[in-house]
């Protein structure tokens, strides 16, 4: 794995963590957000 690939993978993980932090800080949680977030993660991993 090249340095560029490592940086790209790290950036993806950082983006996912930022989305999680934003979600956790959001006071208006509902089930649709949880399901939608899970689907987005699965699409990126696949």
C-alpha angles and dihedrals in degrees: 000000000000125000090251091055091048091051091048092051092047090051090053091052091048091051091051092049091049090052090051092049091049090049094049091049092051110098095203103075121169137166095256091060091051093049093045093050092050091051091050092053092049091051092053094047095048 
